[in-house]
Amino acid sequence: MKKHVLVVDDDTAILDAISQTLEEKGYKVTGFSRGHLFLQFLESNGADLIILDMFLRGMDGREITKLIKKDKNKKNIPVLMISAQSGEVGSIAESGVDAFLPKPFDTLELLQEVERLAV
């Protein structure tokens, strides 16, 4: 059965690149460019992994992660945060993410983290 990965990034080029890379490796991918649409989807759907940009238009990925990790039905879904702001590592860790990749990242790096987290 294919692992289901949710990808959330308001940069559609990055969203498309990650989605295509994962789909080529056999993952089922659902992508979102808006945080509120992602949260609505997550409310009634599960996932094996969430790849989440730290800064979304109007929303902060760290706050979204805190919401996910407080939800007893969603807290075990691993969250891989991505961001060009690698200087924010302290606040990223405090949000409860399971892993962090600084942008730009290597495709191999991304795949290794996805394979490690989407168990």
KEFI-53721 format. One record per residue (C-alpha): residue number from 1; residue in three letters; x, y, z. Coordinates in steps of 0.001 Angstrom, whole numbers, plus 524288, in hexadecimal, padded with zeros to 5 digits. Layout:
residues N
ATOM    i   aa      x      y      z
ATOM  NUM  ALA      X      Y      Z
...
END
This chain:
residues 119
ATOM    i   aa      x      y      z
ATOM    1  MET  80000  80000  80000
ATOM    2  LYS  80525  80D63  7FC5A
ATOM    3  LYS  8091A  81686  80746
ATOM    4  HIS  8013D  82325  80706
ATOM    5  VAL  80929  82FAC  8083D
ATOM    6  LEU  80311  83D1C  809CC
ATOM    7  VAL  80B92  84826  80492
ATOM    8  VAL  808BF  85638  80881
ATOM    9  ASP  8104E  86168  80241
ATOM   10  ASP  80B5E  86E47  7FCC3
ATOM   11  ASP  8163E  86E48  7F299
ATOM   12  THR  80FAC  86650  7E7F2
ATOM   13  ALA  81C9C  86337  7E137
ATOM   14  ILE  821BC  85CC6  7ED9F
ATOM   15  LEU  814A9  85634  7F00F
ATOM   16  ASP  81499  85091  7E252
ATOM   17  ALA  822DD  84C38  7E2FF
ATOM   18  ILE  82117  84520  7EFFC
ATOM   19  SER  8144B  83EFD  7EB8D
ATOM   20  GLN  81A0D  83A13  7DED0
ATOM   21  THR  82635  834B2  7E57E
ATOM   22  LEU  81E2C  82D26  7EF69
ATOM   23  GLU  8144B  8283A  7E586
ATOM   24  GLU  81F68  822F4  7DD26
ATOM   25  LYS  823D4  81B2F  7E90B
ATOM   26  GLY  81658  8154E  7EADE
ATOM   27  TYR  81086  81E15  7F54D
ATOM   28  LYS  8029C  82317  7F4C4
ATOM   29  VAL  803BB  831E5  7F5EF
ATOM   30  THR  7F998  83C38  7F8E7
ATOM   31  GLY  7FEA3  84A0A  7F7B2
ATOM   32  PHE  7F9CE  856D4  7FD5A
ATOM   33  SER  7FE1A  864C1  7FAE1
ATOM   34  ARG  7F569  86A21  805BA
ATOM   35  GLY  7F685  86656  813FC
ATOM   36  HIS  7E80D  8677A  816FB
ATOM   37  LEU  7E48F  85E0B  80BEB
ATOM   38  PHE  7EE92  85471  81122
ATOM   39  LEU  7E8C8  85550  81ED4
ATOM   40  GLN  7DB0D  85318  8198A
ATOM   41  PHE  7DFC1  84713  8121C
ATOM   42  LEU  7E73A  841D9  81DCE
ATOM   43  GLU  7DB3C  8432A  8266C
ATOM   44  SER  7D499  837E2  81F76
ATOM   45  ASN  7E00B  830B9  8192B
ATOM   46  GLY  7EC36  82A28  81E25
ATOM   47  ALA  7F9FE  82A04  818FD
ATOM   48  ASP  806A0  82294  81ABD
ATOM   49  LEU  80EDE  82EF6  81A4B
ATOM   50  ILE  80D39  83DB0  81955
ATOM   51  ILE  81771  8461E  81283
ATOM   52  LEU  814C9  853F1  816F2
ATOM   53  ASP  81AF0  860EF  81358
ATOM   54  MET  81DB8  86982  81F24
ATOM   55  PHE  8187D  87610  8194A
ATOM   56  LEU  80B93  8758C  81214
ATOM   57  ARG  80371  8813F  80DFE
ATOM   58  GLY  7FBED  88508  81A22
ATOM   59  MET  80011  87910  821F1
ATOM   60  ASP  80C07  87456  82922
ATOM   61  GLY  81018  8662B  82752
ATOM   62  ARG  814DA  8659D  83551
ATOM   63  GLU  8073D  86915  83A44
ATOM   64  ILE  80115  85F34  8310A
ATOM   65  THR  80A5A  854CE  8364B
ATOM   66  LYS  80689  85813  84448
ATOM   67  LEU  7F830  8565B  840AF
ATOM   68  ILE  7FAF9  8492E  83A69
ATOM   69  LYS  8031B  84456  845D9
ATOM   70  LYS  7F87B  84849  84FAF
ATOM   71  ASP  7EE23  8407B  84864
ATOM   72  LYS  7ED72  832B8  84E18
ATOM   73  ASN  7E95A  82D30  840DB
ATOM   74  LYS  7F403  83402  8390C
ATOM   75  LYS  7FF88  83563  84266
ATOM   76  ASN  80659  82923  83D6D
ATOM   77  ILE  806FF  82DF6  82F66
ATOM   78  PRO  8153C  831C5  82D15
ATOM   79  VAL  8179A  83FD0  828D6
ATOM   80  LEU  82358  84352  8206A
ATOM   81  MET  824E9  8520E  8205D
ATOM   82  ILE  82BDC  858E2  81543
ATOM   83  SER  8307B  866FB  8151B
ATOM   84  ALA  83A94  8703C  80FB3
ATOM   85  GLN  83B70  875F4  81D6E
ATOM   86  SER  84499  86C00  82392
ATOM   87  GLY  8480E  875D9  82E2C
ATOM   88  GLU  83ADF  872F0  83444
ATOM   89  VAL  83EBC  8651F  83856
ATOM   90  GLY  83BB0  86789  846C4
ATOM   91  SER  82DBD  86BE6  84469
ATOM   92  ILE  82C0D  86120  83A60
ATOM   93  ALA  82FF0  856A5  84431
ATOM   94  GLU  826DE  85C8B  84E7F
ATOM   95  SER  81B52  85AF5  8455B
ATOM   96  GLY  81C7A  84C1E  8461E
ATOM   97  VAL  82105  8491C  83849
ATOM   98  ASP  8272B  83BE4  8360D
ATOM   99  ALA  83187  840AE  82C7B
ATOM  100  PHE  83622  84CEC  8257D
ATOM  101  LEU  83C24  84F2C  81813
ATOM  102  PRO  84193  85C7A  8145D
ATOM  103  LYS  83E53  861A1  806C3
ATOM  104  PRO  843F6  85FA4  7FD1D
ATOM  105  PHE  84544  85127  7FFAA
ATOM  106  ASP  84A76  84605  7F799
ATOM  107  THR  84063  83C89  7F21B
ATOM  108  LEU  847D9  83112  7F7E8
ATOM  109  GLU  84768  83795  80550
ATOM  110  LEU  838C4  83974  80417
ATOM  111  LEU  8368C  82B5C  80010
ATOM  112  GLN  83EDB  8263E  80B4D
ATOM  113  GLU  836E6  82E15  81530
ATOM  114  VAL  82A03  829F5  80F0F
ATOM  115  GLU  82E06  81B97  80F4E
ATOM  116  ARG  83271  81CD2  81D6F
ATOM  117  LEU  8261B  823BB  8221D
ATOM  118  ALA  81B30  81D8A  81A16
ATOM  119  VAL  81B7C  8104F  820B5
END
